[in-house]
Amino acid sequence: MAIAGDDRGSIIETYPNDRVLSPDGEQVSFVPGSSTAPRYSAFHIAIASKLSAEEVFAIGEREGWRAVRCTRGRNFFDVIELWIENVLLIEVLTEEMQKQYLAFATPANLRALAAAASAASTAAQV
């Protein structure tokens, strides 16, 4: 469990690959076994962290998980891709990265990106 210690009680739980969470009646069931779902998915989450980049990389190294610093878009912001059990992507944003992200992720910037993507898609269809 990773406990943020914030005012919202944020916690992230991970389990070994030889355990699965599955719906079972009124609550989730935690059982040995493997999922028939694909190994990878389109799901990911980005989280803000008080940890330094070095501390995040140390977690990845300790657990044997892929951890790599990446730049999103055209130098919009950086993240650390931390691959839990080398399967599930969590984008970790250090305090420095959070500043980059918040400067980028404004409604005006996101609308401009959506408009540019739409124009490019329309031009490609012609």
C-alpha positions in Angstrom: 0.0 0.0 0.0 1.2 3.5 -0.8 -0.4 5.9 1.7 -0.2 9.6 0.7 -1.0 11.0 4.1 -3.1 13.7 2.6 -6.3 15.2 3.8 -8.3 12.9 1.5 -6.9 9.6 2.8 -5.5 8.7 -0.6 -4.2 5.1 -0.8 -3.1 3.0 -3.7 -3.0 -0.8 -3.3 -1.1 -3.2 -5.5 -0.9 -7.0 -5.3 1.4 -9.6 -6.8 0.6 -10.9 -10.3 -0.4 -14.3 -8.8 -3.4 -12.7 -7.1 -6.5 -11.3 -8.7 -9.3 -9.0 -7.6 -12.6 -10.1 -8.9 -16.2 -9.2 -8.2 -17.8 -11.7 -5.8 -21.3 -11.0 -4.6 -21.4 -7.9 -2.4 -17.6 -7.3 -2.2 -14.4 -7.9 -4.1 -12.7 -11.2 -3.8 -8.9 -11.5 -3.4 -7.9 -14.9 -4.6 -4.9 -16.8 -5.9 -5.0 -17.2 -9.6 -4.5 -15.4 -12.8 -6.8 -13.2 -14.8 -7.9 -14.1 -18.4 -7.7 -10.4 -19.2 -4.9 -9.1 -21.5 -1.6 -8.4 -19.8 -1.7 -4.7 -20.6 -4.5 -2.3 -20.8 -5.3 1.3 -22.0 -5.9 2.3 -18.3 -3.4 4.4 -16.5 -3.4 7.0 -13.7 -1.2 10.0 -13.1 -0.5 10.9 -9.5 1.2 13.8 -7.8 3.9 12.8 -5.4 6.0 14.5 -2.8 8.8 12.0 -3.6 11.9 13.0 -5.6 12.6 11.4 -8.9 15.4 9.5 -7.3 13.1 8.1 -4.7 10.6 7.0 -7.3 13.4 5.3 -9.3 14.6 3.6 -6.1 11.1 2.1 -5.6 11.2 0.8 -9.2 14.6 -0.7 -8.7 13.8 -2.2 -5.4 10.7 -3.9 -6.8 12.1 -4.8 -10.2 9.6 -2.6 -12.0 10.4 -0.5 -15.1 10.7 3.2 -14.1 11.7 5.8 -16.8 11.4 9.6 -17.1 9.4 10.6 -20.2 8.4 13.8 -21.8 4.8 14.1 -22.9 3.8 15.8 -26.1 6.0 18.5 -27.6 7.9 19.1 -24.3 4.5 19.8 -22.5 5.5 18.1 -19.2 7.6 15.2 -17.8 6.4 12.2 -15.9 8.0 9.1 -14.5 6.5 6.0 -15.9 6.4 3.5 -13.1 5.1 0.1 -14.3 3.6 -1.7 -11.3 4.5 -5.4 -11.7 5.7 -4.3 -15.2 2.0 -4.4 -16.3 0.1 -1.4 -14.9 1.3 2.2 -15.8 1.3 4.8 -13.1 2.6 8.2 -14.2 4.3 9.8 -11.2 4.7 13.5 -11.1 7.3 15.0 -8.8 6.7 18.5 -7.4 8.7 19.9 -10.4 6.7 17.9 -12.9 3.4 18.9 -11.2 4.3 22.6 -11.9 5.0 21.7 -15.6 1.7 19.7 -15.8 -0.4 22.4 -14.2 1.1 25.1 -16.5 0.2 22.9 -19.5 -3.2 21.3 -18.5 -5.3 24.5 -18.7 -8.7 24.4 -20.3 -7.5 26.8 -23.0 -4.5 24.6 -23.9 -6.5 21.5 -23.9 -9.2 23.1 -26.2 -6.4 24.2 -28.6 -4.9 20.7 -28.7 -8.4 19.2 -29.4 -9.0 21.7 -32.2 -5.6 21.0 -33.7 -6.2 17.3 -33.6 -9.6 17.7 -35.2 -8.2 19.9 -38.0 -5.4 17.4 -38.6 -7.9 14.5 -38.8 -10.1 16.4 -41.2 -7.1 17.3 -43.4 -6.0 13.6 -43.4 -9.5 12.6 -44.7 -9.3 14.9 -47.7 
